[in-house]
Amino acid sequence: MTIQELQKEMITAMKARDKVRKESISNLIAAVKKVAIDRECRDNITEDLVDEVILKETKLAREQVDTCPDSRPELKEEYTLRYNIYKEFAPAQMDKTQVEEFIKKNFADLVEAQNKGALMKSSMQALKGKADGKLINEVVSKICG
């Protein structure tokens, strides 16, 4: 996903008068720009950076949904809508089977040595943005088990 694609989606939402969608996408764009400024790459925002920020914002939105009290249904609904919109733009994530196959194929020497620390470090670096860290940890623990 590029920053330009996000901006086009925001314009589409504005034309459709979809306030929640427009605000959600606007929040994503703002978060991407903030990270780009912090990393001093404002003029060259890469797809990887956009995907990284979208994943982070999606995770934060999921946490908001999970921690919102049931006594506030209107707030929970708003958080859920925002989370679902963010999820549309998030890059596809690997599932447990794919992560396990990737680790066994690419890090066979570490799997054989049962070196959990090194395997975890290598896997996290290789799968950054492609799989959830908790899932990677779960798979590595199972393999080294």
N, C-alpha and C positions, 0 to 999 in steps of 0.2 A: 504494500500500500504506500503510495506517495502522498506527500503533503498536498499536492495539487488535486489528487483524487478526493481527498478529504474535503477540500474546499469546494469542489464541484458538488459533492454530496450535501454540504451545508447549504449551498445555493438552491439545490433542488428542494431541500426541506423548507427553506424560506419561501420559495414559490408555492409550495403546497400548504403553507401556513401551519406547518407542524412544529409548534413551539418547543415541545419536549425534545424532539429529534434534533432540531436546530441547535438548541442549547447544549445537548449532549455532544454533538459533533464539534461545536464551538469550544467546549471544554477540552476535547481531545486535541484540537489544533493549538490551543493555548498551552497545553502541557508539552506538546512537541516543541513548540517555539521556545518555551522556557528552558527545556533541556538542551536545545540547540545553542541557545545563548550561553548557558552554563559551560558547555563543552567547546565554545568558541567556533562553532561550525554553522552559524546562522545562515550564511549564504549558500551552504552546501548540505542541505538536510537529506540524508540518505534514507532509503527504504528500510534499512535495518534499524535505524534510529526510530523511525516512525513506528515500526512493528514492536520494538522494545517498549516504547512509551505506551502504546495501545495495550500491550499485555499487562504492563504495570497498572494502568488505570482500570483495566477489566478486573484485575485481582482486587484492587481497592474497592471497586463497586460491589464485587461479590462479598467482600467482608462487611460492607455496609448493610447489604441485604441480610446476611447471616446474623449480624449483631443487633439489628433493629428490633425493638420490642414489639410483641404481637399486639400490644395495646395501642399502637400507632399504625393502623392499617393504611392510611393515606400516605404516610411517609414510606412505609415498606413498599407500597405500589410504585411510588416515584423512583425509589432506588432500583426496583426490579426492572422498570422500563429502561432506566439509564444503563443498567447492566446488560440487558438484551441488545440495546443499540450498540454498545461497545463491543459485544461479542461478535456482531456482524462484521466488524472491521478487523478483529483479531486474526492473526495468521493461524492456520491449522496446526494443532498440536499432535505430537505422536502419542499413541496409546501405549499401554503397559507392554504388550507383546512386541510392538515395534522397538521400544526402548531396549527391551531385553535382547532382541536379535541384534540391534546395533552394537550394544556393549559387548556381547559375546563375539561378534564378528571383528570389531575394530580393536578390542583390548583383550584378546585371547591370552596374551602373556600375563597380564595382571589378574585375569580371572583365574588362571591356572595357579598363580602364586597366592591367591586368596588375600591380596593386599588391598583391603577395603579403603584405606585412606587414599592411596594413589589412584585406585579405580574410581573413587568418588570424584576426586579432583579432575581427572582426565575426562570423565563422563560429563561433568557439569560444564566444562569448557567446550567440549565438542557439541553438546546438545543445548547450549544456551539459546533461548528463544524458540526452541523446537519442541521442548518437553518441560513439564512442570518439575521444579526442583524436588518437591516431596515425592513425586512419582519416581524420579531417578534414584533418590535415596532408598525408597522401598525396594526397587528392583536390585540395586547394589547389595542391600542387606540380605535379600533373598539368595542372591548368587553366592555371596561370601558366607552365608549362613549358619 
